[in-house]
C-alpha cells in the first residue's frame, strides 16, 4: 500500500514510534479515540498502553494484522547517541509466513 497514511496505534512503525514518545504525547493520541481498522486493532486504551510498555521492554513493536488483514509487521527503533529514537526499520510479511518464532529470530 504505497503512499497510504495510517494511524499510529495500529501499525508496527506507528506503535514503535509512539512507544518512545513522552507520556503526554501518547495520552493525546489515545484520547483522540482508537477506531478499529481490522478485527485485530487494539481499541482499548489500557490495552494499547500495555502494548506500548511491552514494546519498550522487548525493544521492537509488532503489528499483528492490526492495520491490514493477513499482514504482520515488526519495527525496530534506530537511536542517536543520546539513545533517543530518531527513526526505525520496519519489515512486513504475510501472517502465515511471518510467525512468532520468525519474528523473534529477526529481532534477536
Jmol script that loads the backbone (N, CA, C; Angstrom):
load data "model"
ATOM      1  N   UNK A   1       0.834  -1.176   0.000  1.00  0.00           N
ATOM      2  CA  UNK A   1       0.000   0.000   0.000  1.00  0.00           C
ATOM      3  C   UNK A   1       0.879   1.239   0.000  1.00  0.00           C
ATOM      4  N   UNK A   2       1.510   1.489  -1.074  1.00  0.00           N
ATOM      5  CA  UNK A   2       2.422   2.614  -1.218  1.00  0.00           C
ATOM      6  C   UNK A   2       1.684   3.941  -1.113  1.00  0.00           C
ATOM      7  N   UNK A   3       2.185   4.819  -0.252  1.00  0.00           N
ATOM      8  CA  UNK A   3       1.648   6.161  -0.144  1.00  0.00           C
ATOM      9  C   UNK A   3       0.382   6.303   0.674  1.00  0.00           C
ATOM     10  N   UNK A   4       0.016   5.280   1.420  1.00  0.00           N
ATOM     11  CA  UNK A   4      -1.194   5.330   2.230  1.00  0.00           C
ATOM     12  C   UNK A   4      -0.852   5.817   3.638  1.00  0.00           C
ATOM     13  N   UNK A   5      -1.620   6.754   4.166  1.00  0.00           N
ATOM     14  CA  UNK A   5      -1.437   7.201   5.544  1.00  0.00           C
ATOM     15  C   UNK A   5      -2.114   6.193   6.470  1.00  0.00           C
ATOM     16  N   UNK A   6      -1.499   5.982   7.619  1.00  0.00           N
ATOM     17  CA  UNK A   6      -2.063   5.052   8.598  1.00  0.00           C
ATOM     18  C   UNK A   6      -1.994   5.671   9.986  1.00  0.00           C
ATOM     19  N   UNK A   7      -2.870   5.220  10.850  1.00  0.00           N
ATOM     20  CA  UNK A   7      -2.908   5.710  12.224  1.00  0.00           C
ATOM     21  C   UNK A   7      -1.758   5.124  13.027  1.00  0.00           C
ATOM     22  N   UNK A   8      -1.227   5.891  13.970  1.00  0.00           N
ATOM     23  CA  UNK A   8      -0.070   5.470  14.769  1.00  0.00           C
ATOM     24  C   UNK A   8      -0.319   4.192  15.555  1.00  0.00           C
ATOM     25  N   UNK A   9      -1.501   4.030  16.112  1.00  0.00           N
ATOM     26  CA  UNK A   9      -1.744   2.964  17.074  1.00  0.00           C
ATOM     27  C   UNK A   9      -2.010   1.589  16.457  1.00  0.00           C
ATOM     28  N   UNK A  10      -2.001   1.479  15.135  1.00  0.00           N
ATOM     29  CA  UNK A  10      -2.334   0.179  14.542  1.00  0.00           C
ATOM     30  C   UNK A  10      -1.329  -0.306  13.502  1.00  0.00           C
ATOM     31  N   UNK A  11      -0.136   0.272  13.486  1.00  0.00           N
ATOM     32  CA  UNK A  11       0.909  -0.195  12.580  1.00  0.00           C
ATOM     33  C   UNK A  11       2.179  -0.467  13.383  1.00  0.00           C
ATOM     34  N   UNK A  12       3.033  -1.299  12.849  1.00  0.00           N
ATOM     35  CA  UNK A  12       4.282  -1.603  13.535  1.00  0.00           C
ATOM     36  C   UNK A  12       5.134  -0.371  13.737  1.00  0.00           C
ATOM     37  N   UNK A  13       5.338   0.392  12.684  1.00  0.00           N
ATOM     38  CA  UNK A  13       6.178   1.590  12.817  1.00  0.00           C
ATOM     39  C   UNK A  13       5.489   2.655  13.661  1.00  0.00           C
ATOM     40  N   UNK A  14       4.176   2.795  13.519  1.00  0.00           N
ATOM     41  CA  UNK A  14       3.445   3.777  14.305  1.00  0.00           C
ATOM     42  C   UNK A  14       3.501   3.475  15.792  1.00  0.00           C
ATOM     43  N   UNK A  15       3.209   2.216  16.159  1.00  0.00           N
ATOM     44  CA  UNK A  15       3.261   1.845  17.575  1.00  0.00           C
ATOM     45  C   UNK A  15       4.685   1.927  18.108  1.00  0.00           C
ATOM     46  N   UNK A  16       5.648   1.572  17.266  1.00  0.00           N
ATOM     47  CA  UNK A  16       7.041   1.653  17.696  1.00  0.00           C
ATOM     48  C   UNK A  16       7.476   3.077  17.986  1.00  0.00           C
ATOM     49  N   UNK A  17       7.114   4.004  17.133  1.00  0.00           N
ATOM     50  CA  UNK A  17       7.454   5.410  17.368  1.00  0.00           C
ATOM     51  C   UNK A  17       6.642   5.963  18.543  1.00  0.00           C
ATOM     52  N   UNK A  18       5.375   5.595  18.622  1.00  0.00           N
ATOM     53  CA  UNK A  18       4.505   6.053  19.709  1.00  0.00           C
ATOM     54  C   UNK A  18       5.027   5.607  21.067  1.00  0.00           C
ATOM     55  N   UNK A  19       5.533   4.391  21.147  1.00  0.00           N
ATOM     56  CA  UNK A  19       6.015   3.834  22.423  1.00  0.00           C
ATOM     57  C   UNK A  19       7.120   4.671  23.043  1.00  0.00           C
ATOM     58  N   UNK A  20       7.891   5.353  22.221  1.00  0.00           N
ATOM     59  CA  UNK A  20       9.039   6.100  22.731  1.00  0.00           C
ATOM     60  C   UNK A  20       8.770   7.604  22.858  1.00  0.00           C
ATOM     61  N   UNK A  21       7.535   8.013  22.640  1.00  0.00           N
ATOM     62  CA  UNK A  21       7.168   9.413  22.853  1.00  0.00           C
ATOM     63  C   UNK A  21       6.932   9.664  24.335  1.00  0.00           C
ATOM     64  N   UNK A  22       7.009  10.925  24.762  1.00  0.00           N
ATOM     65  CA  UNK A  22       6.673  11.250  26.154  1.00  0.00           C
ATOM     66  C   UNK A  22       5.208  10.886  26.446  1.00  0.00           C
ATOM     67  N   UNK A  23       4.919  10.581  27.705  1.00  0.00           N
ATOM     68  CA  UNK A  23       3.580  10.142  28.095  1.00  0.00           C
ATOM     69  C   UNK A  23       2.478  11.120  27.704  1.00  0.00           C
ATOM     70  N   UNK A  24       2.744  12.429  27.762  1.00  0.00           N
ATOM     71  CA  UNK A  24       1.703  13.393  27.400  1.00  0.00           C
ATOM     72  C   UNK A  24       1.352  13.321  25.918  1.00  0.00           C
ATOM     73  N   UNK A  25       2.330  13.029  25.067  1.00  0.00           N
ATOM     74  CA  UNK A  25       2.064  12.869  23.630  1.00  0.00           C
ATOM     75  C   UNK A  25       1.277  11.592  23.369  1.00  0.00           C
ATOM     76  N   UNK A  26       1.616  10.513  24.100  1.00  0.00           N
ATOM     77  CA  UNK A  26       0.873   9.253  23.974  1.00  0.00           C
ATOM     78  C   UNK A  26      -0.579   9.486  24.393  1.00  0.00           C
ATOM     79  N   UNK A  27      -0.764  10.187  25.496  1.00  0.00           N
ATOM     80  CA  UNK A  27      -2.110  10.463  26.004  1.00  0.00           C
ATOM     81  C   UNK A  27      -2.941  11.226  24.970  1.00  0.00           C
ATOM     82  N   UNK A  28      -2.331  12.174  24.286  1.00  0.00           N
ATOM     83  CA  UNK A  28      -3.023  12.943  23.252  1.00  0.00           C
ATOM     84  C   UNK A  28      -3.530  12.033  22.136  1.00  0.00           C
ATOM     85  N   UNK A  29      -2.692  11.116  21.693  1.00  0.00           N
ATOM     86  CA  UNK A  29      -3.086  10.179  20.630  1.00  0.00           C
ATOM     87  C   UNK A  29      -4.221   9.282  21.109  1.00  0.00           C
ATOM     88  N   UNK A  30      -4.078   8.729  22.298  1.00  0.00           N
ATOM     89  CA  UNK A  30      -5.071   7.808  22.840  1.00  0.00           C
ATOM     90  C   UNK A  30      -6.418   8.507  23.052  1.00  0.00           C
ATOM     91  N   UNK A  31      -6.390   9.743  23.507  1.00  0.00           N
ATOM     92  CA  UNK A  31      -7.622  10.478  23.783  1.00  0.00           C
ATOM     93  C   UNK A  31      -8.408  10.830  22.519  1.00  0.00           C
ATOM     94  N   UNK A  32      -7.759  10.784  21.372  1.00  0.00           N
ATOM     95  CA  UNK A  32      -8.459  11.047  20.102  1.00  0.00           C
ATOM     96  C   UNK A  32      -9.380   9.887  19.719  1.00  0.00           C
ATOM     97  N   UNK A  33      -9.182   8.747  20.375  1.00  0.00           N
ATOM     98  CA  UNK A  33     -10.002   7.577  20.083  1.00  0.00           C
ATOM     99  C   UNK A  33      -9.228   6.540  19.298  1.00  0.00           C
ATOM    100  N   UNK A  34      -9.611   5.303  19.483  1.00  0.00           N
ATOM    101  CA  UNK A  34      -8.940   4.176  18.839  1.00  0.00           C
ATOM    102  C   UNK A  34      -9.973   3.412  18.017  1.00  0.00           C
ATOM    103  N   UNK A  35     -10.081   3.752  16.759  1.00  0.00           N
ATOM    104  CA  UNK A  35     -11.048   3.140  15.857  1.00  0.00           C
ATOM    105  C   UNK A  35     -10.484   1.839  15.304  1.00  0.00           C
ATOM    106  N   UNK A  36     -11.311   0.818  15.244  1.00  0.00           N
ATOM    107  CA  UNK A  36     -10.886  -0.470  14.684  1.00  0.00           C
ATOM    108  C   UNK A  36     -10.723  -0.358  13.169  1.00  0.00           C
ATOM    109  N   UNK A  37      -9.551  -0.760  12.696  1.00  0.00           N
ATOM    110  CA  UNK A  37      -9.289  -0.828  11.259  1.00  0.00           C
ATOM    111  C   UNK A  37      -9.517  -2.270  10.788  1.00  0.00           C
ATOM    112  N   UNK A  38      -9.119  -3.228  11.628  1.00  0.00           N
ATOM    113  CA  UNK A  38      -9.402  -4.652  11.410  1.00  0.00           C
ATOM    114  C   UNK A  38      -9.939  -5.210  12.724  1.00  0.00           C
ATOM    115  N   UNK A  39     -10.304  -6.470  12.717  1.00  0.00           N
ATOM    116  CA  UNK A  39     -10.764  -7.114  13.957  1.00  0.00           C
ATOM    117  C   UNK A  39      -9.643  -7.203  14.992  1.00  0.00           C
ATOM    118  N   UNK A  40      -8.387  -7.077  14.574  1.00  0.00           N
ATOM    119  CA  UNK A  40      -7.244  -7.198  15.478  1.00  0.00           C
ATOM    120  C   UNK A  40      -6.734  -5.862  16.020  1.00  0.00           C
ATOM    121  N   UNK A  41      -7.281  -4.757  15.554  1.00  0.00           N
ATOM    122  CA  UNK A  41      -6.838  -3.443  16.016  1.00  0.00           C
ATOM    123  C   UNK A  41      -7.109  -3.286  17.509  1.00  0.00           C
ATOM    124  N   UNK A  42      -6.125  -2.795  18.226  1.00  0.00           N
ATOM    125  CA  UNK A  42      -6.304  -2.512  19.651  1.00  0.00           C
ATOM    126  C   UNK A  42      -7.144  -1.247  19.772  1.00  0.00           C
ATOM    127  N   UNK A  43      -8.329  -1.375  20.391  1.00  0.00           N
ATOM    128  CA  UNK A  43      -9.221  -0.227  20.541  1.00  0.00           C
ATOM    129  C   UNK A  43      -9.443   0.153  22.005  1.00  0.00           C
ATOM    130  N   UNK A  44      -8.869  -0.607  22.909  1.00  0.00           N
ATOM    131  CA  UNK A  44      -8.978  -0.343  24.338  1.00  0.00           C
ATOM    132  C   UNK A  44      -7.748   0.453  24.771  1.00  0.00           C
ATOM    133  N   UNK A  45      -7.959   1.602  25.402  1.00  0.00           N
ATOM    134  CA  UNK A  45      -6.862   2.492  25.788  1.00  0.00           C
ATOM    135  C   UNK A  45      -5.849   1.811  26.701  1.00  0.00           C
ATOM    136  N   UNK A  46      -6.339   1.087  27.697  1.00  0.00           N
ATOM    137  CA  UNK A  46      -5.442   0.410  28.638  1.00  0.00           C
ATOM    138  C   UNK A  46      -4.632  -0.680  27.938  1.00  0.00           C
ATOM    139  N   UNK A  47      -5.270  -1.399  27.017  1.00  0.00           N
ATOM    140  CA  UNK A  47      -4.569  -2.449  26.270  1.00  0.00           C
ATOM    141  C   UNK A  47      -3.471  -1.845  25.395  1.00  0.00           C
ATOM    142  N   UNK A  48      -3.731  -0.706  24.796  1.00  0.00           N
ATOM    143  CA  UNK A  48      -2.707  -0.049  23.978  1.00  0.00           C
ATOM    144  C   UNK A  48      -1.544   0.406  24.852  1.00  0.00           C
ATOM    145  N   UNK A  49      -1.830   0.983  26.002  1.00  0.00           N
ATOM    146  CA  UNK A  49      -0.765   1.418  26.911  1.00  0.00           C
ATOM    147  C   UNK A  49       0.089   0.215  27.323  1.00  0.00           C
ATOM    148  N   UNK A  50      -0.537  -0.918  27.633  1.00  0.00           N
ATOM    149  CA  UNK A  50       0.215  -2.140  27.977  1.00  0.00           C
ATOM    150  C   UNK A  50       1.074  -2.596  26.802  1.00  0.00           C
ATOM    151  N   UNK A  51       0.519  -2.519  25.589  1.00  0.00           N
ATOM    152  CA  UNK A  51       1.285  -2.916  24.403  1.00  0.00           C
ATOM    153  C   UNK A  51       2.494  -2.004  24.221  1.00  0.00           C
ATOM    154  N   UNK A  52       2.337  -0.718  24.437  1.00  0.00           N
ATOM    155  CA  UNK A  52       3.455   0.223  24.301  1.00  0.00           C
ATOM    156  C   UNK A  52       4.530  -0.057  25.353  1.00  0.00           C
ATOM    157  N   UNK A  53       4.114  -0.439  26.550  1.00  0.00           N
ATOM    158  CA  UNK A  53       5.078  -0.807  27.591  1.00  0.00           C
ATOM    159  C   UNK A  53       5.844  -2.070  27.187  1.00  0.00           C
ATOM    160  N   UNK A  54       5.153  -3.039  26.592  1.00  0.00           N
ATOM    161  CA  UNK A  54       5.811  -4.266  26.124  1.00  0.00           C
ATOM    162  C   UNK A  54       6.801  -3.957  25.007  1.00  0.00           C
ATOM    163  N   UNK A  55       6.439  -3.039  24.146  1.00  0.00           N
ATOM    164  CA  UNK A  55       7.333  -2.643  23.052  1.00  0.00           C
ATOM    165  C   UNK A  55       8.637  -2.091  23.623  1.00  0.00           C
ATOM    166  N   UNK A  56       8.531  -1.187  24.591  1.00  0.00           N
ATOM    167  CA  UNK A  56       9.742  -0.627  25.210  1.00  0.00           C
ATOM    168  C   UNK A  56      10.561  -1.717  25.891  1.00  0.00           C
ATOM    169  N   UNK A  57       9.906  -2.660  26.542  1.00  0.00           N
ATOM    170  CA  UNK A  57      10.618  -3.723  27.266  1.00  0.00           C
ATOM    171  C   UNK A  57      11.348  -4.674  26.321  1.00  0.00           C
ATOM    172  N   UNK A  58      10.713  -5.051  25.209  1.00  0.00           N
ATOM    173  CA  UNK A  58      11.350  -6.026  24.309  1.00  0.00           C
ATOM    174  C   UNK A  58      12.204  -5.368  23.230  1.00  0.00           C
ATOM    175  N   UNK A  59      11.967  -4.069  22.965  1.00  0.00           N
ATOM    176  CA  UNK A  59      12.804  -3.347  22.011  1.00  0.00           C
ATOM    177  C   UNK A  59      12.305  -3.331  20.582  1.00  0.00           C
ATOM    178  N   UNK A  60      11.128  -3.848  20.312  1.00  0.00           N
ATOM    179  CA  UNK A  60      10.543  -3.797  18.970  1.00  0.00           C
ATOM    180  C   UNK A  60       9.030  -3.900  19.070  1.00  0.00           C
ATOM    181  N   UNK A  61       8.345  -3.428  18.030  1.00  0.00           N
ATOM    182  CA  UNK A  61       6.886  -3.491  18.021  1.00  0.00           C
ATOM    183  C   UNK A  61       6.421  -4.519  16.995  1.00  0.00           C
ATOM    184  N   UNK A  62       5.204  -4.990  17.204  1.00  0.00           N
ATOM    185  CA  UNK A  62       4.580  -5.944  16.288  1.00  0.00           C
ATOM    186  C   UNK A  62       3.188  -5.434  15.939  1.00  0.00           C
ATOM    187  N   UNK A  63       2.902  -5.373  14.665  1.00  0.00           N
ATOM    188  CA  UNK A  63       1.547  -5.122  14.158  1.00  0.00           C
ATOM    189  C   UNK A  63       1.035  -6.492  13.727  1.00  0.00           C
ATOM    190  N   UNK A  64       0.147  -7.050  14.525  1.00  0.00           N
ATOM    191  CA  UNK A  64      -0.371  -8.392  14.275  1.00  0.00           C
ATOM    192  C   UNK A  64      -1.721  -8.289  13.561  1.00  0.00           C
ATOM    193  N   UNK A  65      -1.673  -7.941  12.295  1.00  0.00           N
ATOM    194  CA  UNK A  65      -2.856  -7.773  11.448  1.00  0.00           C
ATOM    195  C   UNK A  65      -3.783  -6.683  11.985  1.00  0.00           C
ATOM    196  N   UNK A  66      -3.207  -5.675  12.629  1.00  0.00           N
ATOM    197  CA  UNK A  66      -3.993  -4.595  13.210  1.00  0.00           C
ATOM    198  C   UNK A  66      -4.359  -3.523  12.188  1.00  0.00           C
ATOM    199  N   UNK A  67      -3.588  -3.444  11.110  1.00  0.00           N
ATOM    200  CA  UNK A  67      -3.858  -2.444  10.068  1.00  0.00           C
ATOM    201  C   UNK A  67      -4.364  -3.085   8.783  1.00  0.00           C
ATOM    202  N   UNK A  68      -3.896  -4.280   8.507  1.00  0.00           N
ATOM    203  CA  UNK A  68      -4.304  -4.968   7.278  1.00  0.00           C
ATOM    204  C   UNK A  68      -4.384  -6.463   7.557  1.00  0.00           C
ATOM    205  N   UNK A  69      -5.530  -7.048   7.253  1.00  0.00           N
ATOM    206  CA  UNK A  69      -5.721  -8.474   7.491  1.00  0.00           C
ATOM    207  C   UNK A  69      -4.693  -9.286   6.687  1.00  0.00           C
ATOM    208  N   UNK A  70      -4.069 -10.249   7.355  1.00  0.00           N
ATOM    209  CA  UNK A  70      -3.120 -11.136   6.697  1.00  0.00           C
ATOM    210  C   UNK A  70      -1.689 -10.627   6.666  1.00  0.00           C
ATOM    211  N   UNK A  71      -1.447  -9.446   7.224  1.00  0.00           N
ATOM    212  CA  UNK A  71      -0.108  -8.851   7.206  1.00  0.00           C
ATOM    213  C   UNK A  71       0.368  -8.607   8.635  1.00  0.00           C
ATOM    214  N   UNK A  72       1.592  -9.052   8.920  1.00  0.00           N
ATOM    215  CA  UNK A  72       2.257  -8.732  10.189  1.00  0.00           C
ATOM    216  C   UNK A  72       3.434  -7.824   9.871  1.00  0.00           C
ATOM    217  N   UNK A  73       3.761  -6.989  10.833  1.00  0.00           N
ATOM    218  CA  UNK A  73       4.853  -6.041  10.648  1.00  0.00           C
ATOM    219  C   UNK A  73       5.625  -5.924  11.952  1.00  0.00           C
ATOM    220  N   UNK A  74       6.929  -5.807  11.852  1.00  0.00           N
ATOM    221  CA  UNK A  74       7.760  -5.523  13.023  1.00  0.00           C
ATOM    222  C   UNK A  74       8.524  -4.225  12.767  1.00  0.00           C
ATOM    223  N   UNK A  75       8.830  -3.557  13.850  1.00  0.00           N
ATOM    224  CA  UNK A  75       9.554  -2.288  13.785  1.00  0.00           C
ATOM    225  C   UNK A  75      10.617  -2.297  14.865  1.00  0.00           C
ATOM    226  N   UNK A  76      11.829  -1.932  14.484  1.00  0.00           N
ATOM    227  CA  UNK A  76      12.920  -1.777  15.441  1.00  0.00           C
ATOM    228  C   UNK A  76      13.410  -0.337  15.370  1.00  0.00           C
ATOM    229  N   UNK A  77      13.540   0.305  16.528  1.00  0.00           N
ATOM    230  CA  UNK A  77      13.952   1.707  16.536  1.00  0.00           C
ATOM    231  C   UNK A  77      15.437   1.883  16.209  1.00  0.00           C
ATOM    232  N   UNK A  78      15.731   3.026  15.638  1.00  0.00           N
ATOM    233  CA  UNK A  78      17.109   3.465  15.426  1.00  0.00           C
ATOM    234  C   UNK A  78      17.300   4.673  16.334  1.00  0.00           C
ATOM    235  N   UNK A  79      18.347   4.631  17.137  1.00  0.00           N
ATOM    236  CA  UNK A  79      18.582   5.669  18.144  1.00  0.00           C
ATOM    237  C   UNK A  79      19.820   6.495  17.810  1.00  0.00           C
ATOM    238  N   UNK A  80      19.811   7.728  18.290  1.00  0.00           N
ATOM    239  CA  UNK A  80      21.005   8.557  18.157  1.00  0.00           C
ATOM    240  C   UNK A  80      21.931   8.287  19.351  1.00  0.00           C
ATOM    241  N   UNK A  81      23.027   9.004  19.437  1.00  0.00           N
ATOM    242  CA  UNK A  81      23.989   8.737  20.517  1.00  0.00           C
ATOM    243  C   UNK A  81      23.456   9.108  21.891  1.00  0.00           C
ATOM    244  N   UNK A  82      22.349   9.868  21.956  1.00  0.00           N
ATOM    245  CA  UNK A  82      21.704  10.167  23.246  1.00  0.00           C
ATOM    246  C   UNK A  82      20.606   9.142  23.568  1.00  0.00           C
ATOM    247  N   UNK A  83      20.541   8.061  22.769  1.00  0.00           N
ATOM    248  CA  UNK A  83      19.572   6.963  22.953  1.00  0.00           C
ATOM    249  C   UNK A  83      18.135   7.373  22.628  1.00  0.00           C
ATOM    250  N   UNK A  84      17.949   8.500  21.930  1.00  0.00           N
ATOM    251  CA  UNK A  84      16.624   8.935  21.508  1.00  0.00           C
ATOM    252  C   UNK A  84      16.261   8.221  20.211  1.00  0.00           C
ATOM    253  N   UNK A  85      15.007   7.808  20.097  1.00  0.00           N
ATOM    254  CA  UNK A  85      14.542   7.169  18.869  1.00  0.00           C
ATOM    255  C   UNK A  85      14.337   8.260  17.823  1.00  0.00           C
ATOM    256  N   UNK A  86      15.082   8.128  16.712  1.00  0.00           N
ATOM    257  CA  UNK A  86      15.006   9.142  15.661  1.00  0.00           C
ATOM    258  C   UNK A  86      14.478   8.582  14.345  1.00  0.00           C
ATOM    259  N   UNK A  87      14.438   7.257  14.234  1.00  0.00           N
ATOM    260  CA  UNK A  87      13.974   6.596  13.021  1.00  0.00           C
ATOM    261  C   UNK A  87      13.767   5.120  13.356  1.00  0.00           C
ATOM    262  N   UNK A  88      13.528   4.324  12.340  1.00  0.00           N
ATOM    263  CA  UNK A  88      13.373   2.903  12.588  1.00  0.00           C
ATOM    264  C   UNK A  88      13.380   2.107  11.311  1.00  0.00           C
ATOM    265  N   UNK A  89      13.393   0.811  11.484  1.00  0.00           N
ATOM    266  CA  UNK A  89      13.351  -0.131  10.372  1.00  0.00           C
ATOM    267  C   UNK A  89      12.108  -0.979  10.534  1.00  0.00           C
ATOM    268  N   UNK A  90      11.332  -1.087   9.476  1.00  0.00           N
ATOM    269  CA  UNK A  90      10.084  -1.833   9.526  1.00  0.00           C
ATOM    270  C   UNK A  90      10.103  -2.916   8.443  1.00  0.00           C
ATOM    271  N   UNK A  91       9.665  -4.114   8.824  1.00  0.00           N
ATOM    272  CA  UNK A  91       9.590  -5.231   7.884  1.00  0.00           C
ATOM    273  C   UNK A  91       8.188  -5.821   7.984  1.00  0.00           C
ATOM    274  N   UNK A  92       7.549  -6.043   6.839  1.00  0.00           N
ATOM    275  CA  UNK A  92       6.209  -6.620   6.804  1.00  0.00           C
ATOM    276  C   UNK A  92       6.226  -7.924   6.029  1.00  0.00           C
ATOM    277  N   UNK A  93       5.257  -8.778   6.356  1.00  0.00           N
ATOM    278  CA  UNK A  93       5.143 -10.036   5.639  1.00  0.00           C
ATOM    279  C   UNK A  93       3.796 -10.690   5.881  1.00  0.00           C
ATOM    280  N   UNK A  94       3.541 -11.720   5.127  1.00  0.00           N
ATOM    281  CA  UNK A  94       2.314 -12.491   5.266  1.00  0.00           C
ATOM    282  C   UNK A  94       2.240 -13.095   6.664  1.00  0.00           C
ATOM    283  N   UNK A  95       1.085 -12.995   7.288  1.00  0.00           N
ATOM    284  CA  UNK A  95       0.935 -13.539   8.641  1.00  0.00           C
ATOM    285  C   UNK A  95       1.129 -15.055   8.664  1.00  0.00           C
ATOM    286  N   UNK A  96       0.904 -15.729   7.575  1.00  0.00           N
ATOM    287  CA  UNK A  96       1.099 -17.179   7.510  1.00  0.00           C
ATOM    288  C   UNK A  96       2.576 -17.552   7.530  1.00  0.00           C
ATOM    289  N   UNK A  97       3.425 -16.693   6.991  1.00  0.00           N
ATOM    290  CA  UNK A  97       4.851 -16.996   6.902  1.00  0.00           C
ATOM    291  C   UNK A  97       5.693 -16.183   7.879  1.00  0.00           C
ATOM    292  N   UNK A  98       5.087 -15.223   8.534  1.00  0.00           N
ATOM    293  CA  UNK A  98       5.777 -14.315   9.446  1.00  0.00           C
ATOM    294  C   UNK A  98       5.285 -14.603  10.862  1.00  0.00           C
ATOM    295  N   UNK A  99       5.579 -15.806  11.331  1.00  0.00           N
ATOM    296  CA  UNK A  99       5.066 -16.257  12.622  1.00  0.00           C
ATOM    297  C   UNK A  99       5.956 -15.779  13.774  1.00  0.00           C
ATOM    298  N   UNK A 100       5.522 -16.072  14.994  1.00  0.00           N
ATOM    299  CA  UNK A 100       6.222 -15.601  16.197  1.00  0.00           C
ATOM    300  C   UNK A 100       7.685 -16.059  16.256  1.00  0.00           C
ATOM    301  N   UNK A 101       7.992 -17.347  15.985  1.00  0.00           N
ATOM    302  CA  UNK A 101       9.407 -17.753  16.009  1.00  0.00           C
ATOM    303  C   UNK A 101      10.266 -16.976  14.997  1.00  0.00           C
ATOM    304  N   UNK A 102       9.706 -16.725  13.814  1.00  0.00           N
ATOM    305  CA  UNK A 102      10.469 -15.979  12.805  1.00  0.00           C
ATOM    306  C   UNK A 102      10.679 -14.534  13.254  1.00  0.00           C
ATOM    307  N   UNK A 103       9.658 -13.926  13.841  1.00  0.00           N
ATOM    308  CA  UNK A 103       9.797 -12.560  14.331  1.00  0.00           C
ATOM    309  C   UNK A 103      10.872 -12.489  15.413  1.00  0.00           C
ATOM    310  N   UNK A 104      10.844 -13.432  16.350  1.00  0.00           N
ATOM    311  CA  UNK A 104      11.863 -13.443  17.413  1.00  0.00           C
ATOM    312  C   UNK A 104      13.267 -13.633  16.847  1.00  0.00           C
ATOM    313  N   UNK A 105      13.401 -14.489  15.822  1.00  0.00           N
ATOM    314  CA  UNK A 105      14.701 -14.702  15.185  1.00  0.00           C
ATOM    315  C   UNK A 105      15.201 -13.411  14.532  1.00  0.00           C
ATOM    316  N   UNK A 106      14.320 -12.716  13.834  1.00  0.00           N
ATOM    317  CA  UNK A 106      14.704 -11.483  13.142  1.00  0.00           C
ATOM    318  C   UNK A 106      15.070 -10.362  14.114  1.00  0.00           C
ATOM    319  N   UNK A 107      14.457 -10.368  15.278  1.00  0.00           N
ATOM    320  CA  UNK A 107      14.652  -9.275  16.240  1.00  0.00           C
ATOM    321  C   UNK A 107      15.699  -9.570  17.298  1.00  0.00           C
ATOM    322  N   UNK A 108      16.314 -10.736  17.249  1.00  0.00           N
ATOM    323  CA  UNK A 108      17.309 -11.046  18.274  1.00  0.00           C
ATOM    324  C   UNK A 108      18.708 -10.661  17.841  1.00  0.00           C
TER     325      UNK A 108
END
end "model"
wireframe off; spacefill off
backbone 0.3
color backbone group
